Amino acid sequence: MRDAALGVALALIAFVPPLATHGTRLGELPHRPVDALAAFAVLAQSLPLALRRPRPAVTLAVVAAGFSVQELRGYATFASLGLLVAIYSAAAYQKRSRRWTALAATGGFAALAVALHHAGSVDQVADYAAFYAALAGAWLVGSYVRAMRSTIEMRRRVEAEAARADERARIARELHDVVTHHVTAMVVQANAAQFLPPDPARESLTAIKDTGKRALGDLRDLLGVLDPAREAPRDRLPGLTALPELIERTRAAGQPVALIEEGSPPATLGTGRDLTAYRVVQESLTNALKYAAGRPTVVRLGYRPSSVDISVTTAPGLPRIAAAGSGRGLAGLRERVELFGGSLTAGPAGDGAFTVAAHLPAEAT
């Protein structure tokens, strides 16, 4: 729309009386008054600029033809400015064969210079060279703009790819947190079922079935993030209110867990921080099931108006927790917590127990 307005404006300005007889006089041929052919040349140099972005080569060809008619006939109009705009546009927006377009434009200019010479032009080679330098300057400016635009687009693609990589890493952490916890509980329950009488064994296997279904449901929900046609069920992501259920499942897997809460959760904790707090407890209980099955574990939540302090302590029996496994669990948790301005530590305490402690500040109001 803007390009169409530019073409129309240039055509109208070219017919304004003070400018109707002023313009480029490349060959300095005898001046002719404005007639129908002059009007055609003006329109050919201005109106095609409406297509200078989608059809830059065609625009340049038509504008150059109108310019040639103007110079060979001895007209002088302000519309000759359209040639510089068309050359700039070809350099900036032509997607393919830009080198051939430049060579064709150079050849066309040389042919026009020869035609003007045979028509009686008094201009010298230096005059044509100076005019060609101006046209080449317009081409160079267009090429520079094109290069800058390409650089910006490449930077955007790199940033978009980085964002996709971050999202994939986030999904990987979610899968690790959810599936590892549930599957670990299933393995512990299955091992215990081998040594139980028939009736308790059936109860344990029922718990395994329920845990497996829950794991599959969580996995489907998380994989929904990867499907662009499906909206991820973010409202179903767990938070601190889901901790009692998590602890009950852990107890059912054979791990004695006590939950101690002090204070009231801050009103401005935020969804992301709420989910992160849940994952801290979940990963800690998963590690307890892995490396200290049957050991007493205490989950302590300290609520303050501006933060939440989480502490998960397992009785002695975790000598391998720091070195075992892939290391992604606690490392991923630390990254999550630090993303929200918090901190996370994990290691053995003085009495031999293993403690995971996290501090999560609430959202600023």
C-alpha positions in Angstrom: 0.0 0.0 0.0 2.8 2.4 0.8 4.6 1.5 -2.4 1.5 2.2 -4.4 1.1 5.6 -2.7 4.8 6.3 -3.5 4.2 5.6 -7.2 1.1 7.7 -7.4 2.7 10.6 -5.5 5.7 10.6 -7.9 3.4 10.6 -10.9 1.4 13.5 -9.6 4.5 15.5 -8.6 5.9 15.0 -12.1 2.9 16.8 -13.6 3.2 19.8 -11.3 4.1 22.8 -13.5 7.3 23.8 -11.8 8.6 20.2 -12.0 7.0 19.2 -15.3 10.0 20.4 -17.3 12.7 19.7 -14.7 14.4 16.4 -14.3 17.3 14.3 -15.5 18.9 15.3 -18.8 21.4 12.5 -19.3 22.1 13.1 -23.0 21.3 16.8 -23.1 19.2 16.4 -26.3 17.1 19.2 -27.5 14.2 19.7 -25.1 10.7 18.7 -26.2 7.4 19.9 -24.6 5.2 17.5 -22.7 3.0 15.4 -24.9 1.2 12.1 -24.7 4.4 10.1 -25.0 6.0 12.2 -22.2 3.0 11.3 -20.1 3.5 7.7 -20.9 7.1 7.9 -19.9 6.2 9.6 -16.6 3.7 6.9 -15.7 6.1 4.1 -16.7 8.7 5.6 -14.3 6.4 6.0 -11.3 3.4 3.7 -11.2 5.4 0.4 -11.4 7.0 1.3 -8.1 3.9 -0.2 -6.5 5.4 -3.6 -7.3 9.0 -2.8 -6.3 9.0 -5.3 -3.4 7.2 -8.4 -4.8 8.4 -7.8 -8.5 11.6 -5.8 -8.2 13.2 -7.0 -11.5 10.0 -6.3 -13.5 9.7 -2.9 -11.9 13.2 -2.0 -12.8 12.7 -3.1 -16.5 9.6 -1.0 -16.9 11.0 2.0 -15.2 14.2 1.8 -17.2 12.2 1.6 -20.4 10.2 4.7 -19.4 13.5 6.5 -18.5 15.0 5.6 -21.9 12.0 7.0 -23.7 12.3 10.2 -21.7 16.0 10.7 -22.4 15.9 9.7 -26.1 12.9 12.0 -26.8 14.4 15.0 -24.8 11.7 15.1 -22.1 12.6 16.3 -18.6 10.4 15.3 -15.7 10.8 14.7 -12.0 9.6 11.1 -12.5 13.2 10.1 -13.4 13.8 9.8 -9.7 11.9 6.5 -10.0 14.9 4.9 -11.7 17.0 5.3 -8.5 14.2 3.9 -6.4 13.8 0.9 -8.8 17.5 0.1 -8.8 17.6 0.3 -5.0 14.6 -2.0 -4.8 16.1 -4.5 -7.1 19.2 -4.7 -5.0 17.3 -4.9 -1.7 14.4 -7.2 -2.6 15.4 -9.4 -5.6 15.7 -12.9 -4.3 17.4 -14.7 -7.2 19.6 -13.8 -10.1 20.6 -10.5 -8.5 24.0 -10.6 -10.3 22.3 -11.2 -13.7 19.9 -8.3 -12.9 22.9 -6.0 -12.2 24.6 -7.1 -15.5 21.4 -6.6 -17.5 20.9 -3.1 -16.0 24.6 -2.2 -16.8 24.1 -3.5 -20.4 20.9 -1.5 -20.7 22.6 1.6 -19.5 25.5 1.1 -22.0 23.0 0.6 -24.8 21.2 3.8 -23.8 24.5 5.8 -23.8 25.3 4.6 -27.3 21.8 5.4 -28.5 22.0 8.9 -27.0 25.4 9.4 -28.7 23.9 8.5 -32.1 20.9 10.8 -31.4 23.3 13.8 -31.1 24.2 13.9 -27.4 27.1 16.1 -26.6 27.8 14.3 -23.3 31.2 12.7 -22.8 32.2 9.3 -21.4 32.9 11.0 -18.1 29.4 12.3 -17.9 27.9 8.8 -18.5 30.4 7.4 -16.0 29.3 9.9 -13.3 25.7 9.1 -13.8 26.4 5.3 -13.8 28.2 5.8 -10.4 25.1 7.4 -9.0 23.1 4.4 -10.2 25.7 2.0 -8.7 25.5 3.9 -5.4 21.7 3.2 -5.3 22.4 -0.5 -5.9 25.1 -0.6 -3.2 22.7 1.0 -0.7 20.0 -1.6 -1.5 22.6 -4.4 -1.2 23.6 -3.1 2.2 20.0 -2.9 3.4 19.4 -6.5 2.2 22.5 -7.7 4.0 21.4 -6.0 7.2 17.9 -7.5 6.9 19.4 -11.0 6.3 21.6 -10.6 9.4 18.6 -9.7 11.5 16.6 -12.6 10.1 19.4 -15.0 10.9 19.7 -13.7 14.4 16.0 -14.2 14.9 16.3 -17.8 13.6 19.1 -18.5 16.0 17.1 -17.1 18.9 14.1 -19.1 17.9 16.2 -22.3 17.7 17.7 -21.5 21.1 14.1 -21.0 22.5 13.1 -24.4 21.0 16.2 -26.0 22.6 15.3 -24.5 25.9 11.7 -25.8 25.6 13.0 -29.3 24.7 15.3 -29.2 27.8 12.3 -28.1 29.9 10.2 -31.0 28.6 13.1 -33.4 29.2 13.3 -32.3 32.8 9.5 -32.6 33.2 9.6 -36.2 31.8 12.5 -37.0 34.1 10.8 -35.6 37.2 7.4 -37.3 36.5 8.3 -40.6 35.0 11.3 -41.4 37.2 9.3 -40.9 40.4 6.4 -43.1 39.3 8.5 -45.8 37.7 10.8 -46.0 40.7 7.8 -46.5 43.0 6.5 -49.2 40.7 9.9 -51.0 40.8 10.1 -50.9 44.6 6.5 -52.2 44.9 7.1 -55.0 42.4 10.3 -56.1 44.2 8.4 -56.1 47.5 5.5 -58.1 46.1 7.7 -61.1 45.6 8.1 -61.6 49.4 4.5 -60.9 50.4 1.7 -63.4 51.0 -0.9 -63.6 48.2 -3.4 -61.1 49.5 -0.9 -58.2 50.3 0.8 -59.1 47.0 -2.4 -58.4 45.2 -2.7 -55.1 47.0 0.8 -54.1 46.0 0.2 -55.1 42.4 -2.9 -52.9 42.4 -0.8 -50.0 43.6 1.6 -50.8 40.8 -1.2 -50.7 38.3 -2.5 -47.3 39.7 1.0 -45.8 39.7 1.6 -47.0 36.1 -1.7 -45.4 34.9 -0.7 -42.2 36.6 2.7 -42.2 35.0 1.2 -42.8 31.6 -1.3 -40.0 32.1 1.4 -37.6 33.1 3.5 -38.6 30.2 0.7 -38.0 27.7 0.0 -34.6 29.2 3.7 -33.6 28.9 4.0 -34.9 25.4 1.0 -32.8 24.5 3.4 -29.8 24.7 5.1 -31.2 21.6 1.9 -31.4 19.6 1.2 -28.0 18.0 -2.5 -29.0 17.5 -3.1 -29.7 21.1 -3.1 -27.2 23.9 -1.0 -28.4 26.9 -3.0 -29.0 30.0 -1.1 -26.4 32.1 -3.9 -26.1 34.6 -3.3 -29.7 35.6 0.3 -29.3 36.5 0.9 -30.2 40.2 1.8 -27.7 43.0 2.2 -27.6 46.7 -1.5 -28.5 47.2 -0.7 -31.9 45.6 2.0 -32.8 48.1 -0.2 -34.8 50.4 -1.2 -37.1 47.5 2.5 -37.4 46.5 3.5 -38.3 50.0 0.7 -40.9 50.3 1.9 -42.6 47.1 5.4 -42.6 48.4 4.2 -44.2 51.7 2.3 -46.8 49.7 5.6 -47.6 48.0 7.1 -48.5 51.4 8.8 -45.3 52.3 7.9 -43.7 55.7 7.4 -40.0 55.1 6.4 -37.3 57.5 5.1 -33.9 56.3 5.6 -30.8 58.5 4.2 -27.4 57.4 4.8 -24.1 59.1 2.9 -21.0 58.2 0.6 -20.3 55.2 1.7 -20.4 51.6 2.4 -16.9 50.1 -0.4 -15.6 48.0 2.0 -14.4 45.2 4.0 -17.7 44.9 3.1 -18.0 41.2 2.4 -21.1 39.0 6.0 -21.6 38.0 7.4 -21.4 41.5 4.5 -23.6 42.8 5.4 -26.3 40.2 9.1 -26.0 41.0 8.5 -26.5 44.7 6.5 -29.6 44.0 9.3 -31.0 41.8 11.9 -30.4 44.5 9.9 -32.6 46.9 9.2 -35.2 44.2 12.8 -35.6 43.1 13.9 -35.8 46.7 11.4 -38.5 47.5 12.4 -40.4 44.3 16.1 -40.4 45.4 15.0 -41.6 48.9 13.2 -44.5 47.3 16.1 -45.3 45.1 19.0 -45.2 47.6 17.4 -45.5 51.1 14.3 -47.5 50.7 12.5 -47.9 54.0 14.4 -45.1 55.7 12.4 -42.4 57.5 12.1 -39.2 55.5 10.9 -35.8 56.7 9.5 -33.1 54.3 9.4 -29.7 56.0 7.8 -26.7 54.4 8.4 -23.3 55.9 6.0 -20.7 54.5 6.7 -16.9 54.8 4.9 -14.0 53.2 7.7 -13.6 50.6 9.2 -17.1 50.2 9.0 -20.8 50.7 11.7 -22.9 52.3 11.8 -26.6 51.5 13.7 -29.3 53.3 13.6 -33.0 52.6 15.8 -35.1 55.0 16.3 -38.8 54.8 17.8 -40.8 57.6 21.4 -42.2 57.1 21.5 -44.7 54.2 22.2 -42.6 51.1 25.9 -43.0 50.5 25.5 -43.2 46.7 23.0 -40.5 46.1 25.4 -37.8 45.1 27.3 -39.9 42.6 24.6 -42.3 41.4 22.2 -41.8 38.5 22.5 -39.4 35.5 22.9 -36.3 37.7 20.1 -34.6 35.7 17.6 -34.7 38.5 19.2 -32.5 41.1 21.1 -30.4 38.5 17.9 -29.7 36.7 16.2 -28.8 40.0 18.9 -26.4 40.9 18.6 -24.7 37.5 14.9 -24.3 37.9 15.1 -22.9 41.4 17.8 -20.4 40.4 15.7 -19.4 37.4 13.2 -17.9 40.0 16.0 -16.3 42.0 16.2 -19.0 44.6 18.8 -21.5 45.7 19.1 -25.3 46.2 21.6 -27.4 48.1 21.9 -31.1 48.4 24.3 -33.2 50.4 24.9 -35.2 53.6 24.2 -33.5 57.0 26.4 -33.8 60.0 24.5 -36.8 61.4 24.8 -38.8 58.2 21.4 -38.0 57.0 20.9 -36.6 53.4 19.2 -33.3 53.0 17.9 -31.4 50.0 17.1 -27.8 50.9 15.6 -25.1 48.6 14.6 -21.5 49.0 12.1 -20.1 46.6 11.1 -16.4 46.7 7.6 -15.4 45.8 6.7 -13.2 42.9 7.5 -9.5 43.3 4.3 -7.5 43.7 
